Amino acid sequence: MRGITLIELLIVIALVLIVSAMGPIFYSRFLLQNAVEDTANQISGSLRKAQTYAMMGKQGSAWSLNYSSNTLTLYKGTNFALRDSSFDEKFDINPNVTISGTDISFAKVTGLPTPSSATITITSGNNSKTLTVNNQGVVSRQ
């Protein structure tokens, strides 16, 4: 006899349903992991850029990085409230990502950070990345 039995058809349909039901779960986890990784890349790149600007003495000032309201702001100076916003470089951060950390400033010419070391934690769901800035301004990931 040729063909398939009802049992075989039901088994194939059950397997397809199980796989298709798990797809959105894995996809959403992938999106959260990707958002955390992208945010870590953006922050570490912005920290390096702020340090480079400070060491170059761009606009004759120190440069800093601030995070608030899902926006990462690279700004001229050391005080976010008193900054000249015309020099701001802003980057949107995924709203599903939570960032805990502090403003980090880099001194003009030396590029040394204030505070002397800092830790920035990026989380989303069960995904987490930690960026550490040491007393020389070197950014490392954990």
OpenMM code with the backbone's topology and positions (N, CA, C; nanometers):
from openmm import Vec3, app, unit

residues = "MET ARG GLY ILE THR LEU ILE GLU LEU LEU ILE VAL ILE ALA LEU VAL LEU ILE VAL SER ALA MET GLY PRO ILE PHE TYR SER ARG PHE LEU LEU GLN ASN ALA VAL GLU ASP THR ALA ASN GLN ILE SER GLY SER LEU ARG LYS ALA GLN THR TYR ALA MET MET GLY LYS GLN GLY SER ALA TRP SER LEU ASN TYR SER SER ASN THR LEU THR LEU TYR LYS GLY THR ASN PHE ALA LEU ARG ASP SER SER PHE ASP GLU LYS PHE ASP ILE ASN PRO ASN VAL THR ILE SER GLY THR ASP ILE SER PHE ALA LYS VAL THR GLY LEU PRO THR PRO SER SER ALA THR ILE THR ILE THR SER GLY ASN ASN SER LYS THR LEU THR VAL ASN ASN GLN GLY VAL VAL SER ARG GLN".split()
positions = [
    Vec3(0.0830, -0.1184, 0.0000),
    Vec3(0.0000, 0.0000, 0.0000),
    Vec3(0.0873, 0.1246, 0.0000),
    Vec3(0.0340, 0.2238, -0.0665),
    Vec3(0.1040, 0.3503, -0.0752),
    Vec3(0.0234, 0.4549, -0.0014),
    Vec3(0.0953, 0.5611, 0.0459),
    Vec3(0.0260, 0.6698, 0.1132),
    Vec3(0.0664, 0.6790, 0.2593),
    Vec3(-0.0050, 0.7635, 0.3291),
    Vec3(0.0263, 0.7831, 0.4705),
    Vec3(-0.0966, 0.7509, 0.5536),
    Vec3(-0.0723, 0.7120, 0.6746),
    Vec3(-0.1833, 0.6779, 0.7629),
    Vec3(-0.2261, 0.8016, 0.8407),
    Vec3(-0.3403, 0.7925, 0.9014),
    Vec3(-0.3932, 0.9028, 0.9819),
    Vec3(-0.3008, 0.9310, 1.1005),
    Vec3(-0.2440, 0.8304, 1.1585),
    Vec3(-0.1520, 0.8463, 1.2724),
    Vec3(-0.0293, 0.9265, 1.2296),
    Vec3(0.0280, 0.8917, 1.1161),
    Vec3(0.1459, 0.9642, 1.0671),
    Vec3(0.1120, 1.1108, 1.0412),
    Vec3(-0.0022, 1.1363, 0.9826),
    Vec3(-0.0452, 1.2736, 0.9561),
    Vec3(-0.0632, 1.3512, 1.0856),
    Vec3(-0.1254, 1.2899, 1.1864),
    Vec3(-0.1447, 1.3573, 1.3155),
    Vec3(-0.0112, 1.3867, 1.3846),
    Vec3(0.0839, 1.2953, 1.3730),
    Vec3(0.2162, 1.3164, 1.4337),
    Vec3(0.2865, 1.4344, 1.3663),
    Vec3(0.2810, 1.4418, 1.2349),
    Vec3(0.3444, 1.5520, 1.1615),
    Vec3(0.2776, 1.6851, 1.1977),
    Vec3(0.1464, 1.6869, 1.2037),
    Vec3(0.0749, 1.8102, 1.2403),
    Vec3(0.1097, 1.8523, 1.3827),
    Vec3(0.1182, 1.7575, 1.4751),
    Vec3(0.1543, 1.7896, 1.6143),
    Vec3(0.2953, 1.8482, 1.6217),
    Vec3(0.3893, 1.7898, 1.5483),
    Vec3(0.5262, 1.8417, 1.5483),
    Vec3(0.5330, 1.9830, 1.4905),
    Vec3(0.4616, 2.0062, 1.3822),
    Vec3(0.4593, 2.1402, 1.3217),
    Vec3(0.3988, 2.2413, 1.4190),
    Vec3(0.2931, 2.2051, 1.4879),
    Vec3(0.2312, 2.2953, 1.5864),
    Vec3(0.3251, 2.3260, 1.7023),
    Vec3(0.3969, 2.2272, 1.7499),
    Vec3(0.4911, 2.2479, 1.8612),
    Vec3(0.6035, 2.3419, 1.8186),
    Vec3(0.6593, 2.3181, 1.7024),
    Vec3(0.7689, 2.4028, 1.6538),
    Vec3(0.7199, 2.5456, 1.6285),
    Vec3(0.6036, 2.5606, 1.5697),
    Vec3(0.5527, 2.6958, 1.5417),
    Vec3(0.5119, 2.7691, 1.6697),
    Vec3(0.4728, 2.6968, 1.7729),
    Vec3(0.4383, 2.7614, 1.9000),
    Vec3(0.5633, 2.8097, 1.9729),
    Vec3(0.6758, 2.7418, 1.9535),
    Vec3(0.7990, 2.7815, 2.0205),
    Vec3(0.8725, 2.8918, 1.9457),
    Vec3(0.8449, 2.9117, 1.8205),
    Vec3(0.9132, 3.0117, 1.7387),
    Vec3(0.9095, 3.1527, 1.7962),
    Vec3(0.7927, 3.2064, 1.8314),
    Vec3(0.7882, 3.3430, 1.8855),
    Vec3(0.8663, 3.3596, 2.0164),
    Vec3(0.8709, 3.2549, 2.0964),
    Vec3(0.9459, 3.2619, 2.2225),
    Vec3(1.0944, 3.2793, 2.1934),
    Vec3(1.1465, 3.1969, 2.1046),
    Vec3(1.2883, 3.2076, 2.0705),
    Vec3(1.3188, 3.3384, 1.9986),
    Vec3(1.2285, 3.3828, 1.9143),
    Vec3(1.2494, 3.5075, 1.8411),
    Vec3(1.2518, 3.6265, 1.9358),
    Vec3(1.1607, 3.6320, 2.0324),
    Vec3(1.1598, 3.7445, 2.1265),
    Vec3(1.2858, 3.7435, 2.2130),
    Vec3(1.3324, 3.6255, 2.2519),
    Vec3(1.4570, 3.6171, 2.3289),
    Vec3(1.5743, 3.6671, 2.2443),
    Vec3(1.5759, 3.6315, 2.1176),
    Vec3(1.6806, 3.6782, 2.0267),
    Vec3(1.6787, 3.8305, 2.0157),
    Vec3(1.5587, 3.8888, 2.0029),
    Vec3(1.5484, 4.0343, 1.9920),
    Vec3(1.6009, 4.1047, 2.1174),
    Vec3(1.5708, 4.0509, 2.2359),
    Vec3(1.6199, 4.1103, 2.3594),
    Vec3(1.7718, 4.0980, 2.3703),
    Vec3(1.8260, 3.9825, 2.3349),
    Vec3(1.9715, 3.9660, 2.3371),
    Vec3(2.0380, 4.0637, 2.2415),
    Vec3(1.9797, 4.0797, 2.1256),
    Vec3(2.0332, 4.1705, 2.0250),
    Vec3(2.0260, 4.3155, 2.0731),
    Vec3(1.9169, 4.3533, 2.1385),
    Vec3(1.9025, 4.4892, 2.1896),
    Vec3(2.0079, 4.5197, 2.2955),
    Vec3(2.0351, 4.4250, 2.3835),
    Vec3(2.1374, 4.4438, 2.4873),
    Vec3(2.2752, 4.4577, 2.4230),
    Vec3(2.3053, 4.3719, 2.3278),
    Vec3(2.4358, 4.3761, 2.2604),
    Vec3(2.4540, 4.5064, 2.1829),
    Vec3(2.3504, 4.5487, 2.1103),
    Vec3(2.3578, 4.6747, 2.0355),
    Vec3(2.3781, 4.7938, 2.1285),
    Vec3(2.3080, 4.7942, 2.2410),
    Vec3(2.3214, 4.9033, 2.3376),
    Vec3(2.4616, 4.9050, 2.3980),
    Vec3(2.5153, 4.7881, 2.4300),
    Vec3(2.6520, 4.7810, 2.4831),
    Vec3(2.7517, 4.8352, 2.3811),
    Vec3(2.7335, 4.8002, 2.2547),
    Vec3(2.8210, 4.8524, 2.1487),
    Vec3(2.8096, 5.0037, 2.1377),
    Vec3(2.6879, 5.0547, 2.1428),
    Vec3(2.6657, 5.1981, 2.1310),
    Vec3(2.7291, 5.2739, 2.2469),
    Vec3(2.7115, 5.2246, 2.3677),
    Vec3(2.7674, 5.2924, 2.4851),
    Vec3(2.9195, 5.2870, 2.4820),
    Vec3(2.9767, 5.1702, 2.4528),
    Vec3(3.1227, 5.1613, 2.4536),
    Vec3(3.1824, 5.2480, 2.3434),
    Vec3(3.1202, 5.2548, 2.2279),
    Vec3(3.1671, 5.3429, 2.1212),
    Vec3(3.1561, 5.4899, 2.1588),
    Vec3(3.0479, 5.5253, 2.2257),
    Vec3(3.0287, 5.6649, 2.2683),
    Vec3(3.1273, 5.7035, 2.3778),
    Vec3(3.1586, 5.6096, 2.4664),
    Vec3(3.2596, 5.6369, 2.5697),
    Vec3(3.3960, 5.6617, 2.5064),
    Vec3(3.4310, 5.5803, 2.4101),
    Vec3(3.5596, 5.5987, 2.3409),
    Vec3(3.5625, 5.7314, 2.2649),
    Vec3(3.4501, 5.7656, 2.2051),
    Vec3(3.4409, 5.8909, 2.1309),
    Vec3(3.4546, 6.0106, 2.2250),
    Vec3(3.3885, 6.0049, 2.3404),
    Vec3(3.3985, 6.1131, 2.4386),
    Vec3(3.5426, 6.1274, 2.4861),
    Vec3(3.6093, 6.0170, 2.5115),
    Vec3(3.7485, 6.0229, 2.5565),
    Vec3(3.8378, 6.0802, 2.4461),
    Vec3(3.8154, 6.0399, 2.3225),
    Vec3(3.8942, 6.0917, 2.2108),
    Vec3(3.8741, 6.2417, 2.1954),
    Vec3(3.7479, 6.2873, 2.2016),
    Vec3(3.7195, 6.4308, 2.1918),
    Vec3(3.7905, 6.5081, 2.3028),
    Vec3(3.7875, 6.4534, 2.4244),
    Vec3(3.8515, 6.5210, 2.5382),
    Vec3(4.0026, 6.5266, 2.5193),
    Vec3(4.0629, 6.4175, 2.4740),
    Vec3(4.2074, 6.4141, 2.4552),
    Vec3(4.2517, 6.5065, 2.3422),
    Vec3(4.1676, 6.5218, 2.2400),
    Vec3(4.1976, 6.6142, 2.1306),
    Vec3(4.1770, 6.7586, 2.1739),
    Vec3(4.1031, 6.7771, 2.2825),
    Vec3(4.0688, 6.9127, 2.3250),
    Vec3(3.9650, 6.9752, 2.2327),
    Vec3(3.8787, 6.8919, 2.1764),
    Vec3(3.7757, 6.9427, 2.0851),
    Vec3(3.6911, 7.0470, 2.1562),
    Vec3(3.6765, 7.1619, 2.0953),
    Vec3(3.6027, 7.2758, 2.1490),
    Vec3(3.6625, 7.3233, 2.2823),
    Vec3(3.7878, 7.2872, 2.3090),
    Vec3(3.8576, 7.3335, 2.4281),
    Vec3(3.7932, 7.2899, 2.5583),
    Vec3(3.7397, 7.1685, 2.5600),
    Vec3(3.6636, 7.1268, 2.6779),
    Vec3(3.6776, 6.9779, 2.7049),
    Vec3(3.6364, 6.9396, 2.8259),
    Vec3(3.6172, 6.7986, 2.8585),
    Vec3(3.4908, 6.7512, 2.7883),
    Vec3(3.4744, 6.6192, 2.7747),
    Vec3(3.3551, 6.5627, 2.7125),
    Vec3(3.2988, 6.4545, 2.8026),
    Vec3(3.1667, 6.4380, 2.7985),
    Vec3(3.0987, 6.3463, 2.8892),
    Vec3(2.9892, 6.2697, 2.8171),
    Vec3(2.9407, 6.1669, 2.8866),
    Vec3(2.8325, 6.0837, 2.8351),
    Vec3(2.7243, 6.0727, 2.9407),
    Vec3(2.5984, 6.0924, 2.9000),
    Vec3(2.4850, 6.0873, 2.9914),
    Vec3(2.3771, 5.9982, 2.9310),
    Vec3(2.3076, 5.9246, 3.0196),
    Vec3(2.1935, 5.8446, 2.9762),
    Vec3(2.0706, 5.8887, 3.0538),
    Vec3(1.9655, 5.9239, 2.9824),
    Vec3(1.8365, 5.9530, 3.0458),
    Vec3(1.7275, 5.9453, 2.9399),
    Vec3(1.6100, 5.9037, 2.9816),
    Vec3(1.4917, 5.8973, 2.8943),
    Vec3(1.5174, 5.8242, 2.7628),
    Vec3(1.5783, 5.7060, 2.7706),
    Vec3(1.6082, 5.6248, 2.6522),
    Vec3(1.6924, 5.6975, 2.5480),
    Vec3(1.7718, 5.7947, 2.5932),
    Vec3(1.8602, 5.8676, 2.5037),
    Vec3(2.0002, 5.8735, 2.5635),
    Vec3(2.0964, 5.8414, 2.4825),
    Vec3(2.2363, 5.8511, 2.5202),
    Vec3(2.2883, 5.9815, 2.4607),
    Vec3(2.3462, 6.0677, 2.5445),
    Vec3(2.3905, 6.1986, 2.4974),
    Vec3(2.5393, 6.2160, 2.5226),
    Vec3(2.6136, 6.2382, 2.4157),
    Vec3(2.7542, 6.2752, 2.4233),
    Vec3(2.7556, 6.4271, 2.4225),
    Vec3(2.8098, 6.4881, 2.5283),
    Vec3(2.8014, 6.6337, 2.5386),
    Vec3(2.9336, 6.6971, 2.5796),
    Vec3(2.9465, 6.8238, 2.5451),
    Vec3(3.0654, 6.9027, 2.5776),
    Vec3(3.0531, 6.9510, 2.7213),
    Vec3(3.1596, 6.9310, 2.8006),
    Vec3(3.1603, 6.9772, 2.9389),
    Vec3(3.1464, 6.8636, 3.0371),
    Vec3(3.1306, 6.8997, 3.1643),
    Vec3(3.1219, 6.7988, 3.2698),
    Vec3(2.9903, 6.8048, 3.3460),
    Vec3(2.9046, 6.8993, 3.3131),
    Vec3(2.7770, 6.9134, 3.3835),
    Vec3(2.6643, 6.9086, 3.2815),
    Vec3(2.5845, 6.8039, 3.2880),
    Vec3(2.4784, 6.7844, 3.1890),
    Vec3(2.3766, 6.8984, 3.1918),
    Vec3(2.3420, 6.9460, 3.3099),
    Vec3(2.2417, 7.0520, 3.3223),
    Vec3(2.2914, 7.1852, 3.2664),
    Vec3(2.4224, 7.2103, 3.2734),
    Vec3(2.4774, 7.3393, 3.2302),
    Vec3(2.5473, 7.3329, 3.0951),
    Vec3(2.5279, 7.2258, 3.0220),
    Vec3(2.5990, 7.2071, 2.8955),
    Vec3(2.5459, 7.2990, 2.7864),
    Vec3(2.6241, 7.3151, 2.6803),
    Vec3(2.5809, 7.3846, 2.5598),
    Vec3(2.5247, 7.2771, 2.4666),
    Vec3(2.3925, 7.2667, 2.4578),
    Vec3(2.3289, 7.1564, 2.3849),
    Vec3(2.3517, 7.1606, 2.2338),
    Vec3(2.4085, 7.2687, 2.1816),
    Vec3(2.4348, 7.2737, 2.0380),
    Vec3(2.5461, 7.1764, 1.9965),
    Vec3(2.6254, 7.1288, 2.0937),
    Vec3(2.7320, 7.0334, 2.0644),
    Vec3(2.6915, 6.8890, 2.0944),
    Vec3(2.5694, 6.8673, 2.1387),
    Vec3(2.5233, 6.7337, 2.1760),
    Vec3(2.5202, 6.6386, 2.0573),
    Vec3(2.5551, 6.5143, 2.0849),
    Vec3(2.5351, 6.4044, 1.9905),
    Vec3(2.4457, 6.3050, 2.0614),
    Vec3(2.3238, 6.2865, 2.0100),
    Vec3(2.2242, 6.2026, 2.0776),
    Vec3(2.2003, 6.0741, 2.0003),
    Vec3(2.1791, 5.9666, 2.0775),
    Vec3(2.1515, 5.8354, 2.0208),
    Vec3(2.0342, 5.7747, 2.0965),
    Vec3(1.9353, 5.7259, 2.0229),
    Vec3(1.8204, 5.6613, 2.0864),
    Vec3(1.8588, 5.5205, 2.1302),
    Vec3(1.8076, 5.4821, 2.2472),
    Vec3(1.8314, 5.3497, 2.3020),
    Vec3(1.6985, 5.2748, 2.3021),
    Vec3(1.7034, 5.1473, 2.2702),
    Vec3(1.5843, 5.0621, 2.2680),
    Vec3(1.5089, 5.0744, 2.4007),
    Vec3(1.3781, 5.1038, 2.3977),
    Vec3(1.3025, 5.1208, 2.5221),
    Vec3(1.2882, 4.9929, 2.6054),
    Vec3(1.3185, 4.8767, 2.5485),
    Vec3(1.3118, 4.7513, 2.6237),
    Vec3(1.4380, 4.7258, 2.7061),
    Vec3(1.5353, 4.8157, 2.6949),
    Vec3(1.6633, 4.8000, 2.7623),
    Vec3(1.6695, 4.8957, 2.8807),
    Vec3(1.7232, 4.8463, 2.9929),
    Vec3(1.7422, 4.9284, 3.1115),
    Vec3(1.8914, 4.9469, 3.1335),
    Vec3(1.9312, 5.0708, 3.1586),
    Vec3(2.0721, 5.1013, 3.1811),
    Vec3(2.0869, 5.1594, 3.3199),
    Vec3(2.1782, 5.1029, 3.3976),
    Vec3(2.2090, 5.1612, 3.5272),
    Vec3(2.3556, 5.2003, 3.5263),
    Vec3(2.3814, 5.3185, 3.5705),
    Vec3(2.5177, 5.3700, 3.5707),
    Vec3(2.5147, 5.5174, 3.6011),
    Vec3(2.6216, 5.5833, 3.5712),
    Vec3(2.6344, 5.7233, 3.6053),
    Vec3(2.6890, 5.7997, 3.4858),
    Vec3(2.6805, 5.9321, 3.4932),
    Vec3(2.7483, 6.0144, 3.3932),
    Vec3(2.8970, 5.9869, 3.4026),
    Vec3(2.9618, 5.9833, 3.2890),
    Vec3(3.1068, 5.9663, 3.2879),
    Vec3(3.1653, 6.0817, 3.2086),
    Vec3(3.2600, 6.1514, 3.2700),
    Vec3(3.3276, 6.2638, 3.2058),
    Vec3(3.4727, 6.2270, 3.1820),
    Vec3(3.5299, 6.2822, 3.0753),
    Vec3(3.6703, 6.2613, 3.0442),
    Vec3(3.7404, 6.3962, 3.0426),
    Vec3(3.8509, 6.4039, 3.1162),
    Vec3(3.9240, 6.5295, 3.1321),
    Vec3(3.9904, 6.5714, 3.0015),
    Vec3(3.9920, 6.7011, 2.9797),
    Vec3(4.0571, 6.7588, 2.8635),
    Vec3(4.2053, 6.7215, 2.8656),
    Vec3(4.2587, 6.6858, 2.7535),
    Vec3(4.3973, 6.6482, 2.7261),
    Vec3(4.4334, 6.5093, 2.7804),
    Vec3(4.4136, 6.4809, 2.9089),
    Vec3(4.4534, 6.3510, 2.9639),
    Vec3(4.3550, 6.2404, 2.9275),
    Vec3(4.2279, 6.2734, 2.9142),
    Vec3(4.1259, 6.1736, 2.8834),
    Vec3(4.0940, 6.0826, 2.9995),
    Vec3(4.1352, 6.1213, 3.1209),
    Vec3(4.1075, 6.0388, 3.2378),
    Vec3(3.9617, 6.0570, 3.2810),
    Vec3(3.8963, 5.9475, 3.3195),
    Vec3(3.7534, 5.9555, 3.3513),
    Vec3(3.7257, 6.0084, 3.4918),
    Vec3(3.6092, 6.0694, 3.5044),
    Vec3(3.5539, 6.1075, 3.6345),
    Vec3(3.4119, 6.0531, 3.6362),
    Vec3(3.3747, 5.9692, 3.7298),
    Vec3(3.4542, 5.9145, 3.8401),
    Vec3(3.5704, 5.8303, 3.7874),
    Vec3(3.6678, 5.8036, 3.8749),
    Vec3(3.7905, 5.7367, 3.8311),
    Vec3(3.7655, 5.5965, 3.7764),
    Vec3(3.6568, 5.5340, 3.8134),
    Vec3(3.6153, 5.4078, 3.7514),
    Vec3(3.4632, 5.4003, 3.7618),
    Vec3(3.4040, 5.3333, 3.6670),
    Vec3(3.2576, 5.3256, 3.6647),
    Vec3(3.2138, 5.1925, 3.6060),
    Vec3(3.0946, 5.1511, 3.6454),
    Vec3(3.0342, 5.0296, 3.5925),
    Vec3(2.8964, 5.0643, 3.5382),
    Vec3(2.8701, 5.0197, 3.4174),
    Vec3(2.7409, 5.0419, 3.3530),
    Vec3(2.6813, 4.9046, 3.3251),
    Vec3(2.5587, 4.8821, 3.3721),
    Vec3(2.4908, 4.7546, 3.3515),
    Vec3(2.3743, 4.7752, 3.2564),
    Vec3(2.3680, 4.6911, 3.1557),
    Vec3(2.2630, 4.6966, 3.0543),
    Vec3(2.1830, 4.5677, 3.0662),
    Vec3(2.0518, 4.5786, 3.0887),
    Vec3(1.9694, 4.4595, 3.1059),
    Vec3(1.8415, 4.4685, 3.0227),
    Vec3(1.7925, 4.3520, 2.9890),
    Vec3(1.6642, 4.3383, 2.9220),
    Vec3(1.6207, 4.1935, 2.9407),
    Vec3(1.5135, 4.1746, 3.0154),
    Vec3(1.4703, 4.0385, 3.0447),
    Vec3(1.5771, 3.9659, 3.1241),
    Vec3(1.6165, 3.8478, 3.0780),
    Vec3(1.7220, 3.7704, 3.1444),
    Vec3(1.8604, 3.7997, 3.0888),
    Vec3(1.8702, 3.8931, 2.9955),
    Vec3(1.9970, 3.9255, 2.9312),
    Vec3(2.0620, 4.0436, 3.0003),
    Vec3(2.1930, 4.0360, 3.0158),
    Vec3(2.2646, 4.1424, 3.0852),
    Vec3(2.4069, 4.1535, 3.0338),
    Vec3(2.4561, 4.2755, 3.0243),
    Vec3(2.5960, 4.3039, 2.9898),
    Vec3(2.6450, 4.4081, 3.0875),
    Vec3(2.7718, 4.3996, 3.1234),
    Vec3(2.8324, 4.4976, 3.2121),
    Vec3(2.9521, 4.5595, 3.1425),
    Vec3(2.9547, 4.6916, 3.1384),
    Vec3(3.0690, 4.7652, 3.0864),
    Vec3(3.1408, 4.8282, 3.2048),
    Vec3(3.2726, 4.8172, 3.2062),
    Vec3(3.3522, 4.8757, 3.3128),
    Vec3(3.4510, 4.9731, 3.2513),
    Vec3(3.4577, 5.0924, 3.3104),
    Vec3(3.5559, 5.1920, 3.2688),
    Vec3(3.6579, 5.2004, 3.3818),
    Vec3(3.7849, 5.1687, 3.3523),
    Vec3(3.8857, 5.1711, 3.4585),
    Vec3(3.9408, 5.3127, 3.4778),
    Vec3(4.0378, 5.3283, 3.5669),
    Vec3(4.0887, 5.4610, 3.6001),
    Vec3(4.1689, 5.5253, 3.4874),
    Vec3(4.2001, 5.4498, 3.3820),
    Vec3(4.2676, 5.5058, 3.2648),
    Vec3(4.1695, 5.5336, 3.1505),
    Vec3(4.0433, 5.4986, 3.1708),
    Vec3(3.9420, 5.5222, 3.0689),
    Vec3(3.9230, 5.4071, 2.9722),
    Vec3(3.9831, 5.2935, 3.0013),
    Vec3(3.9694, 5.1762, 2.9148),
    Vec3(3.8359, 5.1087, 2.9436),
    Vec3(3.7587, 5.0841, 2.8376),
    Vec3(3.6275, 5.0211, 2.8502),
    Vec3(3.6417, 4.8718, 2.8267),
    Vec3(3.5888, 4.7917, 2.9212),
    Vec3(3.5908, 4.6466, 2.9036),
    Vec3(3.4506, 4.5921, 2.9275),
    Vec3(3.4232, 4.4777, 2.8652),
    Vec3(3.2921, 4.4115, 2.8761),
    Vec3(3.3007, 4.2862, 2.9587),
    Vec3(3.1909, 4.2571, 3.0250),
    Vec3(3.1827, 4.1334, 3.1025),
    Vec3(3.0496, 4.0677, 3.0776),
] * unit.nanometer
topology = app.Topology()
chain = topology.addChain("A")
for resn in residues:
    res = topology.addResidue(resn, chain)
    for name in ("N", "CA", "C"):
        topology.addAtom(name, app.Element.getBySymbol(name[0]), res)
